[in-house]
Amino acid sequence: MVTVGFLWKVITIPVTALRAVIQYYTTGTIYSNTNREFKNSLWKNVHLSIESHLAGDLQKEDVRFFVYRPITKVIAKFKNHPLALAVNNFGKKLDDYGYWLVQNEAPEGQEREDVIVYLHGGGYLLSMFESQFVTFLAFYFALKPETRKKVSILVVDYSLTMHDKIYPTQLWETLHTYNSLLEKGYKNIHLIGDSAGTHMALSVGRYIAYPEEAKEQFKHFPEFDFNFSHQPFPQPKSMVLISPWVQPCTMPTFPPKHGVNVDGDLGARETLMGDFYVGDLDKELINNFLTFTNTNYEDHWANVECINNGNTLMIAGEREILRDSIEDFFEIINKEGKVDYQVDEGGIHAAMVYVESLDYLGTKGAQRALDGDFNDKFSYNLCTKFYEDRV
């Protein structure tokens, strides 16, 4: 069963699409007037207008009926995609939650091999979209050949709140996969996430950097065995945080402090997805793994190595609904001045996975990626340089 509100959104999609077409050819859309990715693409303007129209106030039953696709089906769909055919071990399982997008041909366990672990966004409610999936298939080919030889890319398919899986399920599953990588001998683990995926990356970073606090926190959840075989875990080598979702249960402020028009952005305007994640748990009890804007540097981030040694990149869109909280969090963690923070002019929430990657979805787009054409791709180029300087 679906809700009446979401059904009405679906029924009115043609109206939204028509409005976007008319605006594109007359006054311009909010997207084409603010960001280069939309200047010469009617399809992107219509596509994002529809996504924005459908976003917000998402209920579990709506998502289960209209949106959910298990990762095995997405992998099956991409099995014969040119990008998948061009990499090694696409879709191979690592464990119950980890799947290789690319597994480097170097022998498993070779310390020189670096693994980029992608943690997808979607407020812990949504499964991975195809555009998120293709983002990192394409990204592999944005790297220089000598870098590609040394890197693998893994995605974590953690459980979702649409299936009533709440904190700390997703964190435990991600740590399980982290442990699996260590069991296989991988040691150079880099975390990259968008939106809720950044929340997970930061949670993993805190769990590893503050073992005593983690022990105290998770003793309240005896149904999860946090005694992983390869603890103490080595800390992540780096983190890339794309549109960080750092206060899931806190309403964003309107109008935002930066005064930019946020119409059409995909960021959450309410706390529904965060509330699904918490369930009936005590928010104060789990605060340090939930509301990162309600933490401080000295007690909660000073021990996270990659934040303090120049190996963290944060990317935000200028027109993000969540930009205020992103910048509040940046002020908390950047006490050493080592976090690289970049703002995409006119950009929206997680544009790398929802906008930039659209150019690589089809066969022609795949060829563009294979040819290494990532010109003017703001986030792709930032991430490429970031990893090429570190791998």
N, C-alpha and C positions, 0 to 999 in steps of 0.2 A: 504494500500500500504506500502511496506517496502523498505528500501534503498538497493541499489546494494551492498554497502560495507558490510552491515550486512548479506545479503543473501549469499555473498561469504564466510563469516565466517561460516555460517551454513553448506554450502556445503563442506567446508574443515575440518569439525570436525573429520571425519575418519582419515585424515592425522595427525592431532594433537594427536589423541588417539594412533595411531600406533607408532608415534615417542616416546610418553611417555612409551609405553610398551617396546620398544627396549631399551630405555635409562635405564629403571628400571632394566632390566636384564643384562645390560652391564656396562655402566659407572655410572649409577644412575641418577635420575632426580635432578633438582635444589631443589626439595622438600625433596627427600629421603636422599640427601647428607647434609641437613642442619637442619632438625627438626625430633624429635623422633616420631611424629604422623604418619610419612610417611614411616618409616623404613621397616615395614612388611605388607604394604597394597598397593597392585597394584591398587586396586580400587580407593583409595584416590588420588594416584598420577595421574591417568587418569582423575578422576573427576575434580580435581583442575586445571589440564592442560587445560581441555576444558573450565572451567569457566573463566580462565585467557585469553584464546583465544577469548572468546566472549565479555569480558569486554572491556570497553573503547570506547569512541566516540559513546555512545548510543543515538540514536535519539528517540523522543517520539513515532513516528509511529512504530518503530521496537519493542519497549517495549510493546506498546498496543497490537500488533499482536502476538508476540512470548512469552511474559513473564507474562503479567498481569493475575492475578487470584484474584477475590474478596475474602475477608476473609471468607465470608459465605461458599464458596466452599472448602476452606482449612479446615474449621471447620467440614464440612460435611464429608470430606475425613478421618479426624482423629477421627470421632465420635466413631468408634469401635476399635481404636488403644488401645492396652493394657494400655498404660500410661493414656489415656483419661478416660478409664473405671475405673481406680483406683483412680480418684480424684472426688471431689465434684463440681457440677455445671459447668462442662467443657462446654465452648461455650455460656454460658448464657450472655445476654447483660446487661450492666450496663446503658448505654445511647446510643446516636447515634454513638459514636466512641469507647467506651470501651467494651471489651469482657473479661470475666473471663476465664483464663486457669484453675485456681483453686480458689474456694471460700471457705474459711475456714468455718467449721461448727459452729464456735462461733457466737453468735447473732450479727447481723449487728449493728454497732455503738459502740461495746465494745472497749474502748480505748486501751486495751492491745493488740488488734489485729493489726498486721502490714501488710501493703499492698506493695508489690513490683510491681511497674508499669514499664513494659517493653516498651521502645520506639525503634522501629526497624530502622535499617539502610537501605541504598539503595539510598542515595543522594537525598531524597525527591522525587525521580523519580520512584523507583521500589516498588512494593508491597512486602509483607512479603513472604520470601521463606519458604518452608517446613522445611529446616534445622534450620531456625531461630525459627520457631514455636515449633519444638520439643526440641530445646535447653532448654527452660524454663519449659516444661513439665518434661523433664528428671531432670532438676536442682532441682525441688521440692523434688525429691527422693535422691538427694545428701545431703540434709539437714538432721540433726538428727531428729528422731521422735518427740522429745519434741519441736523442733523448728517448724516443720511442723504444729503442732497443733495451732501455734500462727500466721501463715502467710498465706496470699492469694497472688495470682499472677494475674495481669491484663495486657492486651495488649491494646495499643491505635492504632486504625486503622485510622490514619489521612489521609486527602486527598493528592493526588499526583500531581506532576508537569506534568506527562504525560497527565493529564486531564486539564492542564492549570491552576492549582491552585497554586498561588504564595504566597509569604510572605505577610501578617502574617497569612494566612489561617491555616497552620498546628499548629502554636503556639496557636491561638485562640481555635482550636478544642481540643488541649491537655489541655489547661486551663479549658475548658468546662468540660472535664472528671475529672480533678482535683477537680473542684467545685462539680461535682456529687458525688465523693467519700466523700467529706465533708458533703454534704446533707444527705448521708446515715450514717453519724456518724463516718466514718473512719478518724483518725487523724494522725496516724503514717505512713506517705507516703514516700516510698523509691523509688528513680528513678534509673533505670538502662537502658543503651542504648549502641548500637554499632554504630560506624561511625556517620551517620546523626542523629541517635537517641541520641548520646551524645550532638550533637549540640542543639537538642531540649531540652534535660535535662538542659543544661547550660542556655538556653534561659528562661526556666521556672524559674530556680533559680534566674536569674537576675531580671526577671519581679517581682517576689515576694519580693526580697530583696531591690529593688529600685523602690518603688511605684510612686514617683514623676517623676522620669525619664521615667518610663513606661507610665504614664499618658501623658506626653509631647510627647513621641514617637507615641503613638497610636491614638492621636487626629488627626493625618494625615490620618487615615484609618476609617472614620466615618461609613463605611458600616459594621464594626464589633462592636458589643456592648460588651465592656470590663467591664461593670458594673455587675460582677458576684455576686450572692446572698450571698456568704459566704466570701467575702472580708472584711478585709484584710486576705489573706490566711496565714495559718501557713507554715513556710518554710519546704522543704523536710528534712526528718530525715537523709538521706544519699544520696550519688550519687556514682554509679559505672559507670565509663567511659571506654568503651572498644574501643580502637583505635579511639580516638576522632578526629572528622572532624571539625577543628576549623577555617579554612580559605577557605570556599567553592569556592571563586572566585579568589583565588591566585594560580598561577601555582607552583607546587612543583619544587624544584631545582634538577637538574641532573648534575653530580652525587651527591647523597646526602652527607651531611657533615660527616655522620658516616662511609661512605666508604664501606658499605655492599652491596652485590649483591642483587638487588631488583627484578630480573627477576621472573616472575610468580606471583608477588603480585597482589592482587585484588583492591588495593587502586587506586583512580582516578589519572590519569596522566595528566589530563587537567581540565578545569574549566566548562565544559559543564553543568554538573548537578547543580552546583552552579548558573550558569547564568540562567538556567531554573527557579530556585527558586526565583531569584531576578526579573526576567522579565525586564521591562523597568523602574523599580524604581531607585531612586537616591541612589547609594551605600553609599555615605557619610551620607545621612540622616539616614540610618538604620545600620550604621557601628557597633554600640555597641551591636546589636543583630545579626550581620552577621560575622564580621571578628574579632574573639576573640584574635588573635595575635596582633591586632591593638588596644588593650585596655591596661589599667594598673591596678595594684592591688588596689591602694588607691581609685580610683574613681569608679571602676566597679566590684570588687570582695570582698572587705573588709567586706561587709555586708552580704555576703552569708555564713550562719552559718556553713553548713556542710563542707565547704572548710577550715574553720579555727578552727574547733573543733575535727579534726581527723576522720571525717566520710565521706571522699572521697577517693576512690580507682581508680587509672588510670592504665590501662593495654595496652601495646603496643607490637607489634611483632618486633623482632630485624631487620627483613628484610622489614619492612614497607616502602613504598614510602612516606607516610605521617609522618614518625617518626621525621623528623627535625621539622616540625611545632608542633607536639605533645610536643616535648621537649622544644620548644620555649614557648609554652603556659604553660607548667609545671613551667618554671622559673617565669612566670608572677604571677601565682596564689599561689605559694608555699612560699610566704614571711614569713609565720608563721612556716614553716617546718612541717605542719600537713598533707600534702597530700601524700598518699602512692602510689608510682610509681613503677610498676613492668614491666620488659621486658622479653618476652618469647624468649628463645634462638632459633634462626633460624625461629621464628614465622612470620606469614604473617598477613595481615590486618584482624581484627575481627575473629581470628582463633577459638574462642569459638563457634561462630555460623556457621562458614563455614567449619570447619575442625573437631574439637573435637566432635561436636554434631552428626556427620555422623555415629558414632558408635551406636547411639540410635534410628535410623530411623525405622528399620524393627522390626519384632516380636521378633527376638533374641536379638536385641539391646534394645528393650523395657524391656525385662526380665533382661538384664544386669543392666539397670537403676533401676528397681524394687528391684534388689538384692543389690543395693548400690555400684556397681562396677564403681568407678571413679578413679581408680589407674592411676597415671601419667597424669592426666588431669590438665594441668597447670592453665587455667583460671577457670575451674569448682572449683578446690580446693581453689584457692584464694578467689573466690566469696563466697564459702561455709563458710570458716572461717570468712570472713568479716561479713556476716549476722548472723552467730551463735554468734559472739561477741556483736551483737547489738540488736537482737530481743529477 
